[in-house]
């Protein structure tokens, strides 16, 4: 079964006169004493107000409206229209006009290729109860299996107040693992149940910690087409602390992120093998000039087991030049590139990007391997819909001479 779903959503993008505007801050002496937010309908006022309260007491000479734009855009459910400083009786009023994004919608899934297809439907709410919470429920079906999932994430609204998340997922699929040349290494069918609950705590606006507990049950099934399948399934309890540093900035065109996260997971086996796991992810995005930025992404995973049952795809290496069913136990990858703004209208911002990528991977049957290649594509960052981006691109693995197209909705590649 393909690891990457092709999600088709009918998005109508009107090439109309841009409705987005970024006003110059009023050149007025004094300090900011109050904040007014105009345009909220569904979103609760306190959800938006808390991260903006840092501007109370800031002098007009030190005020940077791009910081306000970055905070609001980073919420992903609001689009900032204008930011102004208005003189009032007791000081300066920070007046912010926003537009709420379309945050409730269905995801129809349609994917077809030679010998395979996927059909599904998911319902998604990026602003549940007006609290910036995320809710997902749905399922998919193909000739290789089916999946159902439900998820709810309660976003912490201020420091010192924890958020939480809960996920239940069940699937029955025939899985095929391949190498860099798309040669099949194994094929097997398995049922997987995963139940997860986590607590997310904000120490500050840029520092947070997550502790997650999960239960995973993997049951192998008899299948006439299976070969080199794992010897046994597994039943595990996972204990996962995660530490995250993150900051965002806005240059008038791009919301750039600088972040680093590290995870440790201890998987305690009820049946199968207990093992340790360490993951990391780093992103550095920096505008060289407005609308033109430098991007660096890196990621990796290490596990204290060599069981093929726990091999996974290359997404954690932050590269996209491997076959979609490629699998390994360990990864460490790096991608560096440039991105240029092309066009903006009231539906979003279009850009083009290119990068050079490299990754080490390891599996017991092949040892340590190094791959590198090129990636390029176009990205449309959505301003009316509560999804980060729609992207279409190509990638080339220079070691295996492997070339592939990619399409995603919900994240930039």
ZATOR-673115 format. One record per residue (C-alpha): residue number from 1; residue in one letter; x negated, y negated, z negated. Coordinates in steps of 0.25 Angstrom, whole numbers, padded with zeros to 4 digits. Each point is the difference from the previous one (the first is absolute). Layout:
<atoms>
+-----+------+-------+-------+-------+
! pos ! code !     u !     v !     w !
+-----+------+-------+-------+-------+
! NUM !    A !     X !     Y !     Z !
...
+-----+------+-------+-------+-------+
</atoms>
This chain:
<atoms>
+-----+------+-------+-------+-------+
! pos ! code !     u !     v !     w !
+-----+------+-------+-------+-------+
!   1 !    X !  0000 !  0000 !  0000 !
!   2 !    X ! -0005 ! -0014 !  0003 !
!   3 !    X ! -0005 ! -0008 ! -0012 !
!   4 !    X !  0004 ! -0013 !  0006 !
!   5 !    X !  0014 ! -0003 !  0003 !
!   6 !    X !  0004 ! -0009 !  0011 !
!   7 !    X !  0011 ! -0009 ! -0006 !
!   8 !    X !  0008 ! -0007 !  0011 !
!   9 !    X !  0008 ! -0012 ! -0005 !
!  10 !    X !  0007 ! -0009 !  0009 !
!  11 !    X ! -0006 ! -0014 ! -0003 !
!  12 !    X !  0006 ! -0012 !  0008 !
!  13 !    X ! -0011 ! -0010 !  0000 !
!  14 !    X !  0005 ! -0014 !  0006 !
!  15 !    X ! -0011 ! -0008 !  0006 !
!  16 !    X !  0006 ! -0013 ! -0005 !
!  17 !    X ! -0005 ! -0013 ! -0005 !
!  18 !    X ! -0008 !  0003 ! -0013 !
!  19 !    X !  0008 ! -0002 ! -0012 !
!  20 !    X ! -0012 !  0001 ! -0009 !
!  21 !    X ! -0006 ! -0013 ! -0005 !
!  22 !    X ! -0011 ! -0003 ! -0010 !
!  23 !    X !  0002 ! -0014 ! -0005 !
!  24 !    X ! -0012 ! -0009 ! -0005 !
!  25 !    X !  0000 ! -0001 ! -0015 !
!  26 !    X !  0005 ! -0014 ! -0005 !
!  27 !    X ! -0012 ! -0009 ! -0003 !
!  28 !    X !  0005 ! -0004 ! -0013 !
!  29 !    X ! -0008 ! -0003 ! -0013 !
!  30 !    X !  0004 !  0008 ! -0013 !
!  31 !    X !  0002 !  0014 ! -0004 !
!  32 !    X !  0011 !  0011 !  0004 !
!  33 !    X !  0010 !  0000 ! -0011 !
!  34 !    X !  0011 !  0009 !  0006 !
!  35 !    X !  0003 !  0010 !  0011 !
!  36 !    X !  0012 !  0001 !  0009 !
!  37 !    X !  0003 !  0012 !  0009 !
!  38 !    X !  0010 ! -0002 !  0011 !
!  39 !    X !  0006 !  0012 !  0009 !
!  40 !    X !  0001 !  0011 ! -0010 !
!  41 !    X !  0013 !  0009 !  0002 !
!  42 !    X ! -0003 !  0014 ! -0005 !
!  43 !    X ! -0013 ! -0002 ! -0007 !
!  44 !    X !  0000 ! -0003 ! -0014 !
!  45 !    X ! -0006 ! -0014 ! -0004 !
!  46 !    X ! -0009 !  0005 ! -0011 !
!  47 !    X ! -0006 !  0010 !  0009 !
!  48 !    X ! -0005 ! -0011 !  0009 !
!  49 !    X ! -0003 ! -0010 ! -0011 !
!  50 !    X ! -0009 !  0007 ! -0008 !
!  51 !    X ! -0012 !  0001 !  0009 !
!  52 !    X !  0002 ! -0014 !  0004 !
!  53 !    X ! -0001 ! -0006 ! -0014 !
!  54 !    X ! -0015 ! -0001 !  0000 !
!  55 !    X !  0002 ! -0013 !  0008 !
!  56 !    X !  0007 ! -0007 ! -0011 !
!  57 !    X ! -0010 ! -0010 ! -0005 !
!  58 !    X ! -0009 !  0000 !  0012 !
!  59 !    X ! -0004 ! -0014 !  0005 !
!  60 !    X !  0004 ! -0003 !  0015 !
!  61 !    X ! -0014 ! -0002 !  0004 !
!  62 !    X ! -0003 !  0014 ! -0004 !
!  63 !    X !  0012 !  0006 !  0006 !
!  64 !    X ! -0001 !  0010 !  0012 !
!  65 !    X !  0013 !  0003 !  0007 !
!  66 !    X ! -0007 !  0012 !  0006 !
!  67 !    X !  0000 !  0007 ! -0013 !
!  68 !    X !  0015 ! -0001 ! -0001 !
!  69 !    X !  0002 !  0006 !  0013 !
!  70 !    X ! -0009 !  0011 ! -0003 !
!  71 !    X !  0008 !  0003 ! -0013 !
!  72 !    X !  0013 !  0000 !  0007 !
!  73 !    X ! -0004 !  0008 !  0012 !
!  74 !    X ! -0007 !  0010 ! -0009 !
!  75 !    X !  0014 !  0003 ! -0006 !
!  76 !    X !  0004 !  0006 !  0014 !
!  77 !    X !  0015 ! -0003 ! -0002 !
!  78 !    X ! -0001 ! -0016 !  0002 !
!  79 !    X ! -0005 ! -0008 !  0012 !
!  80 !    X ! -0005 ! -0014 ! -0005 !
!  81 !    X !  0006 ! -0011 !  0009 !
!  82 !    X ! -0006 ! -0013 ! -0006 !
!  83 !    X ! -0008 ! -0004 ! -0013 !
!  84 !    X !  0001 ! -0015 ! -0004 !
!  85 !    X ! -0004 ! -0008 ! -0012 !
!  86 !    X !  0012 ! -0010 ! -0003 !
!  87 !    X ! -0002 ! -0012 ! -0010 !
!  88 !    X !  0010 !  0001 ! -0012 !
!  89 !    X !  0003 ! -0008 ! -0012 !
!  90 !    X ! -0010 !  0009 ! -0009 !
!  91 !    X ! -0010 !  0004 !  0010 !
!  92 !    X ! -0001 !  0008 !  0013 !
!  93 !    X !  0010 !  0010 !  0004 !
!  94 !    X ! -0005 !  0012 !  0008 !
!  95 !    X !  0011 !  0003 !  0010 !
!  96 !    X ! -0001 !  0013 !  0007 !
!  97 !    X !  0010 !  0004 !  0011 !
!  98 !    X !  0000 !  0015 !  0003 !
!  99 !    X !  0008 !  0010 !  0009 !
! 100 !    X !  0004 !  0013 ! -0005 !
! 101 !    X ! -0004 !  0012 !  0009 !
! 102 !    X !  0009 !  0011 !  0005 !
! 103 !    X ! -0004 !  0010 ! -0011 !
! 104 !    X !  0011 !  0011 !  0001 !
! 105 !    X !  0000 !  0008 !  0013 !
! 106 !    X !  0000 !  0015 !  0005 !
! 107 !    X ! -0012 !  0006 !  0006 !
! 108 !    X !  0004 !  0009 !  0012 !
! 109 !    X ! -0012 !  0010 !  0003 !
! 110 !    X ! -0002 !  0005 !  0014 !
! 111 !    X ! -0013 !  0007 !  0005 !
! 112 !    X ! -0002 !  0010 !  0011 !
! 113 !    X ! -0012 !  0007 !  0006 !
! 114 !    X ! -0003 !  0013 !  0007 !
! 115 !    X !  0006 !  0011 ! -0009 !
! 116 !    X !  0004 ! -0010 ! -0011 !
! 117 !    X !  0010 ! -0010 ! -0004 !
! 118 !    X !  0004 ! -0007 ! -0013 !
! 119 !    X !  0014 ! -0006 ! -0003 !
! 120 !    X !  0003 ! -0007 ! -0013 !
! 121 !    X !  0007 ! -0012 ! -0007 !
! 122 !    X ! -0005 ! -0007 ! -0012 !
! 123 !    X !  0007 ! -0012 ! -0008 !
! 124 !    X ! -0009 ! -0010 ! -0005 !
! 125 !    X !  0002 ! -0012 ! -0009 !
! 126 !    X ! -0013 ! -0009 ! -0003 !
! 127 !    X !  0008 ! -0009 ! -0009 !
! 128 !    X !  0009 !  0009 ! -0009 !
! 129 !    X !  0009 ! -0008 ! -0009 !
! 130 !    X ! -0007 ! -0012 !  0004 !
! 131 !    X ! -0012 !  0004 ! -0009 !
! 132 !    X ! -0010 !  0003 !  0011 !
! 133 !    X !  0001 !  0014 ! -0003 !
! 134 !    X ! -0001 !  0011 !  0011 !
! 135 !    X !  0010 !  0011 !  0002 !
! 136 !    X ! -0001 !  0011 !  0011 !
! 137 !    X !  0008 !  0012 !  0003 !
! 138 !    X !  0001 !  0009 !  0012 !
! 139 !    X ! -0005 !  0012 !  0008 !
! 140 !    X ! -0005 !  0005 !  0013 !
! 141 !    X !  0001 !  0013 !  0008 !
! 142 !    X ! -0009 !  0007 !  0010 !
! 143 !    X ! -0002 !  0014 !  0006 !
! 144 !    X ! -0012 !  0001 ! -0010 !
! 145 !    X !  0008 ! -0003 ! -0012 !
! 146 !    X !  0007 ! -0011 ! -0008 !
! 147 !    X ! -0002 ! -0010 ! -0011 !
! 148 !    X !  0009 ! -0008 ! -0010 !
! 149 !    X ! -0005 ! -0011 ! -0009 !
! 150 !    X !  0006 ! -0010 ! -0010 !
! 151 !    X ! -0009 ! -0011 ! -0006 !
! 152 !    X !  0002 ! -0012 ! -0009 !
! 153 !    X ! -0010 ! -0010 ! -0004 !
! 154 !    X !  0002 ! -0011 ! -0011 !
! 155 !    X ! -0010 ! -0011 !  0003 !
! 156 !    X ! -0005 ! -0007 ! -0013 !
! 157 !    X !  0004 ! -0015 !  0001 !
! 158 !    X ! -0010 ! -0006 ! -0010 !
! 159 !    X ! -0013 !  0004 ! -0008 !
! 160 !    X !  0003 !  0008 ! -0013 !
! 161 !    X !  0013 !  0006 !  0006 !
! 162 !    X ! -0002 !  0014 !  0006 !
! 163 !    X !  0006 !  0005 !  0013 !
! 164 !    X !  0003 !  0014 !  0004 !
! 165 !    X !  0002 !  0010 !  0011 !
! 166 !    X !  0006 !  0013 !  0003 !
! 167 !    X ! -0001 !  0009 !  0012 !
! 168 !    X !  0007 !  0014 !  0003 !
! 169 !    X ! -0004 !  0006 !  0013 !
! 170 !    X !  0002 !  0014 !  0006 !
! 171 !    X ! -0004 !  0006 !  0014 !
! 172 !    X ! -0001 !  0013 !  0007 !
! 173 !    X ! -0010 ! -0001 !  0011 !
! 174 !    X ! -0009 !  0008 !  0009 !
! 175 !    X ! -0014 ! -0007 ! -0002 !
! 176 !    X ! -0011 !  0001 !  0010 !
! 177 !    X ! -0014 ! -0005 ! -0003 !
! 178 !    X ! -0010 ! -0004 !  0011 !
! 179 !    X ! -0014 ! -0005 !  0001 !
! 180 !    X ! -0005 ! -0012 !  0008 !
! 181 !    X !  0002 !  0007 !  0013 !
! 182 !    X !  0014 !  0004 ! -0003 !
! 183 !    X ! -0004 !  0015 ! -0002 !
! 184 !    X !  0010 !  0007 ! -0009 !
! 185 !    X ! -0007 !  0004 ! -0013 !
! 186 !    X !  0012 !  0006 ! -0007 !
! 187 !    X !  0015 !  0000 !  0001 !
! 188 !    X !  0010 !  0003 ! -0012 !
! 189 !    X !  0014 ! -0003 ! -0005 !
! 190 !    X !  0002 ! -0005 ! -0014 !
! 191 !    X !  0011 ! -0006 ! -0008 !
! 192 !    X ! -0005 ! -0012 ! -0008 !
! 193 !    X !  0008 ! -0007 ! -0012 !
! 194 !    X ! -0006 ! -0012 ! -0006 !
! 195 !    X !  0006 ! -0008 ! -0012 !
! 196 !    X ! -0008 ! -0013 ! -0005 !
! 197 !    X !  0002 ! -0010 ! -0010 !
! 198 !    X ! -0009 ! -0012 ! -0003 !
! 199 !    X ! -0002 ! -0013 ! -0008 !
! 200 !    X ! -0006 ! -0012 !  0006 !
! 201 !    X ! -0005 ! -0011 ! -0009 !
! 202 !    X ! -0005 ! -0014 !  0004 !
! 203 !    X ! -0012 ! -0006 ! -0008 !
! 204 !    X !  0000 ! -0012 !  0009 !
! 205 !    X !  0004 ! -0005 !  0013 !
! 206 !    X ! -0011 !  0008 !  0007 !
! 207 !    X ! -0003 !  0011 ! -0010 !
! 208 !    X !  0009 !  0012 ! -0002 !
! 209 !    X !  0000 !  0014 ! -0005 !
! 210 !    X !  0009 !  0012 !  0004 !
! 211 !    X !  0001 !  0013 ! -0008 !
! 212 !    X !  0008 !  0011 !  0008 !
! 213 !    X !  0004 !  0014 ! -0004 !
! 214 !    X !  0005 !  0010 !  0011 !
! 215 !    X !  0004 !  0014 !  0002 !
! 216 !    X ! -0003 !  0008 !  0013 !
! 217 !    X !  0004 !  0014 !  0004 !
! 218 !    X ! -0005 !  0006 !  0013 !
! 219 !    X !  0005 !  0013 !  0004 !
! 220 !    X ! -0005 !  0007 !  0012 !
! 221 !    X !  0010 !  0007 !  0009 !
! 222 !    X ! -0002 !  0012 !  0010 !
! 223 !    X ! -0001 ! -0004 !  0014 !
! 224 !    X ! -0004 !  0008 !  0012 !
! 225 !    X ! -0008 ! -0011 !  0006 !
! 226 !    X ! -0008 ! -0003 ! -0012 !
! 227 !    X ! -0015 !  0002 !  0000 !
! 228 !    X ! -0012 ! -0003 ! -0010 !
! 229 !    X !  0011 ! -0005 ! -0009 !
! 230 !    X ! -0004 ! -0003 ! -0015 !
! 231 !    X !  0000 !  0012 ! -0009 !
! 232 !    X !  0010 ! -0005 ! -0010 !
! 233 !    X !  0009 ! -0012 ! -0003 !
! 234 !    X ! -0001 ! -0009 ! -0012 !
! 235 !    X !  0008 ! -0006 ! -0011 !
! 236 !    X ! -0007 ! -0012 ! -0006 !
! 237 !    X !  0002 ! -0012 ! -0010 !
! 238 !    X ! -0007 ! -0012 !  0004 !
! 239 !    X ! -0005 ! -0011 ! -0009 !
! 240 !    X ! -0004 ! -0013 !  0008 !
! 241 !    X ! -0005 ! -0013 ! -0006 !
! 242 !    X ! -0003 ! -0011 !  0011 !
! 243 !    X ! -0006 ! -0013 ! -0001 !
! 244 !    X !  0002 ! -0011 !  0010 !
! 245 !    X ! -0006 ! -0014 !  0003 !
! 246 !    X !  0007 ! -0009 !  0010 !
! 247 !    X !  0000 ! -0014 !  0005 !
! 248 !    X !  0007 ! -0006 !  0012 !
! 249 !    X ! -0002 ! -0013 !  0008 !
! 250 !    X !  0008 ! -0007 !  0012 !
! 251 !    X ! -0007 ! -0007 !  0011 !
! 252 !    X !  0013 ! -0005 !  0008 !
! 253 !    X !  0000 !  0013 !  0008 !
! 254 !    X ! -0005 !  0012 ! -0008 !
! 255 !    X !  0003 !  0005 ! -0014 !
! 256 !    X ! -0014 !  0005 ! -0003 !
! 257 !    X ! -0003 !  0010 ! -0012 !
! 258 !    X ! -0012 !  0003 ! -0008 !
! 259 !    X !  0003 !  0013 ! -0008 !
! 260 !    X ! -0007 !  0012 ! -0006 !
! 261 !    X !  0007 !  0012 ! -0007 !
! 262 !    X ! -0006 !  0012 ! -0006 !
! 263 !    X !  0008 !  0013 ! -0005 !
! 264 !    X ! -0004 !  0012 ! -0008 !
! 265 !    X !  0010 !  0012 !  0000 !
! 266 !    X ! -0001 !  0012 ! -0009 !
! 267 !    X !  0008 !  0011 !  0006 !
! 268 !    X !  0003 !  0011 ! -0010 !
! 269 !    X !  0004 !  0013 !  0006 !
! 270 !    X !  0012 !  0008 ! -0005 !
! 271 !    X ! -0004 !  0010 !  0011 !
! 272 !    X ! -0011 ! -0002 !  0010 !
! 273 !    X ! -0013 ! -0008 ! -0003 !
! 274 !    X ! -0001 ! -0013 ! -0009 !
! 275 !    X ! -0009 ! -0011 !  0006 !
! 276 !    X ! -0004 ! -0014 ! -0001 !
! 277 !    X !  0002 ! -0011 !  0011 !
! 278 !    X ! -0006 ! -0014 !  0002 !
! 279 !    X !  0006 ! -0010 !  0010 !
! 280 !    X ! -0004 ! -0014 !  0004 !
! 281 !    X !  0004 ! -0010 !  0009 !
! 282 !    X ! -0005 ! -0014 !  0004 !
! 283 !    X !  0005 ! -0011 !  0009 !
! 284 !    X ! -0008 ! -0013 !  0003 !
! 285 !    X !  0007 ! -0010 !  0009 !
! 286 !    X ! -0006 ! -0014 !  0002 !
! 287 !    X !  0005 ! -0011 !  0010 !
! 288 !    X ! -0012 ! -0006 !  0008 !
! 289 !    X !  0009 ! -0010 !  0005 !
! 290 !    X !  0015 ! -0001 ! -0001 !
! 291 !    X !  0006 !  0011 !  0009 !
! 292 !    X ! -0013 !  0008 !  0001 !
! 293 !    X ! -0005 !  0009 ! -0010 !
! 294 !    X ! -0010 !  0011 ! -0004 !
! 295 !    X !  0005 !  0013 ! -0006 !
! 296 !    X ! -0007 !  0011 ! -0007 !
! 297 !    X !  0007 !  0012 ! -0006 !
! 298 !    X ! -0006 !  0012 ! -0007 !
! 299 !    X !  0006 !  0012 ! -0007 !
! 300 !    X ! -0004 !  0014 ! -0005 !
! 301 !    X !  0004 !  0012 ! -0008 !
! 302 !    X ! -0008 !  0011 ! -0007 !
! 303 !    X !  0006 !  0013 ! -0006 !
! 304 !    X ! -0006 !  0010 ! -0009 !
! 305 !    X !  0006 !  0012 !  0008 !
! 306 !    X ! -0002 !  0006 !  0013 !
! 307 !    X !  0013 !  0006 !  0001 !
! 308 !    X !  0006 ! -0002 !  0014 !
! 309 !    X !  0014 ! -0002 ! -0005 !
! 310 !    X ! -0005 ! -0014 ! -0005 !
! 311 !    X ! -0006 ! -0005 !  0013 !
! 312 !    X !  0007 ! -0013 !  0005 !
! 313 !    X !  0000 ! -0009 !  0011 !
! 314 !    X ! -0010 ! -0012 !  0003 !
! 315 !    X !  0009 ! -0011 ! -0004 !
! 316 !    X ! -0008 ! -0002 ! -0013 !
! 317 !    X ! -0013 ! -0003 !  0008 !
! 318 !    X !  0007 ! -0012 !  0006 !
! 319 !    X ! -0003 !  0005 !  0014 !
! 320 !    X !  0009 !  0004 !  0011 !
! 321 !    X ! -0008 !  0007 !  0011 !
! 322 !    X !  0002 !  0014 ! -0005 !
! 323 !    X !  0011 !  0009 !  0005 !
! 324 !    X !  0013 ! -0001 ! -0007 !
! 325 !    X ! -0001 !  0014 ! -0006 !
! 326 !    X ! -0015 ! -0001 ! -0004 !
! 327 !    X ! -0003 !  0004 ! -0014 !
! 328 !    X ! -0011 !  0000 ! -0010 !
! 329 !    X ! -0003 !  0000 ! -0015 !
! 330 !    X ! -0009 ! -0012 ! -0001 !
! 331 !    X ! -0001 ! -0013 !  0007 !
! 332 !    X ! -0007 ! -0013 !  0000 !
! 333 !    X !  0003 ! -0010 !  0011 !
! 334 !    X ! -0003 ! -0014 !  0004 !
! 335 !    X !  0007 ! -0009 !  0010 !
! 336 !    X ! -0005 ! -0014 !  0004 !
! 337 !    X !  0007 ! -0009 !  0011 !
! 338 !    X !  0006 ! -0013 !  0004 !
! 339 !    X !  0014 ! -0005 !  0002 !
! 340 !    X !  0005 ! -0012 !  0008 !
! 341 !    X !  0014 ! -0007 ! -0001 !
! 342 !    X !  0007 !  0000 !  0014 !
! 343 !    X !  0014 ! -0005 ! -0002 !
! 344 !    X !  0010 ! -0004 ! -0011 !
! 345 !    X !  0015 ! -0002 !  0000 !
! 346 !    X !  0011 !  0001 ! -0010 !
! 347 !    X !  0000 !  0015 !  0000 !
! 348 !    X ! -0015 !  0002 ! -0003 !
! 349 !    X ! -0014 ! -0001 !  0004 !
! 350 !    X ! -0007 !  0007 !  0011 !
! 351 !    X ! -0015 !  0003 !  0000 !
! 352 !    X ! -0010 !  0009 !  0006 !
! 353 !    X ! -0011 !  0008 ! -0007 !
! 354 !    X ! -0012 !  0008 !  0002 !
! 355 !    X ! -0010 !  0008 ! -0009 !
! 356 !    X ! -0011 !  0010 ! -0001 !
! 357 !    X !  0002 !  0012 ! -0009 !
! 358 !    X ! -0008 !  0011 ! -0006 !
! 359 !    X !  0003 !  0011 ! -0010 !
! 360 !    X ! -0007 !  0012 ! -0007 !
! 361 !    X !  0009 !  0012 ! -0003 !
! 362 !    X ! -0002 !  0013 ! -0006 !
! 363 !    X !  0007 !  0014 !  0001 !
! 364 !    X ! -0006 !  0013 ! -0004 !
! 365 !    X !  0001 !  0006 !  0014 !
! 366 !    X ! -0007 ! -0011 !  0007 !
! 367 !    X ! -0009 ! -0007 ! -0011 !
! 368 !    X ! -0002 ! -0015 !  0000 !
! 369 !    X !  0003 ! -0007 !  0013 !
! 370 !    X ! -0001 ! -0014 !  0005 !
! 371 !    X !  0009 ! -0007 !  0010 !
! 372 !    X !  0001 ! -0014 !  0005 !
! 373 !    X !  0007 ! -0007 !  0011 !
! 374 !    X !  0008 ! -0012 !  0004 !
! 375 !    X !  0014 ! -0005 ! -0003 !
! 376 !    X !  0009 ! -0011 !  0007 !
! 377 !    X !  0014 ! -0005 !  0000 !
! 378 !    X !  0011 ! -0010 ! -0002 !
! 379 !    X !  0007 ! -0003 ! -0013 !
! 380 !    X !  0013 ! -0008 ! -0002 !
! 381 !    X !  0002 ! -0005 ! -0014 !
! 382 !    X !  0014 ! -0001 ! -0004 !
! 383 !    X !  0006 ! -0012 ! -0006 !
! 384 !    X !  0015 !  0003 !  0001 !
! 385 !    X !  0000 !  0015 ! -0005 !
! 386 !    X ! -0006 !  0005 ! -0013 !
! 387 !    X ! -0011 !  0009 !  0007 !
! 388 !    X ! -0014 ! -0005 !  0001 !
! 389 !    X ! -0003 !  0003 !  0015 !
! 390 !    X !  0003 !  0008 !  0012 !
! 391 !    X ! -0013 !  0004 !  0007 !
! 392 !    X ! -0004 !  0007 !  0013 !
! 393 !    X ! -0014 !  0004 !  0003 !
! 394 !    X ! -0011 !  0010 !  0006 !
! 395 !    X ! -0012 !  0007 ! -0006 !
! 396 !    X ! -0012 !  0007 !  0005 !
! 397 !    X ! -0008 !  0010 ! -0007 !
! 398 !    X ! -0014 ! -0001 !  0006 !
! 399 !    X ! -0005 !  0013 ! -0005 !
! 400 !    X !  0011 !  0009 !  0004 !
! 401 !    X !  0004 ! -0008 !  0012 !
! 402 !    X !  0014 ! -0001 ! -0005 !
! 403 !    X !  0010 ! -0011 !  0004 !
! 404 !    X !  0014 ! -0002 ! -0006 !
! 405 !    X !  0011 ! -0011 ! -0001 !
! 406 !    X !  0006 ! -0004 ! -0013 !
! 407 !    X !  0013 ! -0007 ! -0004 !
! 408 !    X !  0005 ! -0004 ! -0014 !
! 409 !    X !  0010 ! -0008 ! -0007 !
! 410 !    X ! -0002 ! -0004 ! -0014 !
! 411 !    X ! -0015 ! -0002 ! -0001 !
! 412 !    X ! -0011 ! -0006 !  0009 !
! 413 !    X ! -0011 !  0010 !  0004 !
+-----+------+-------+-------+-------+
</atoms>
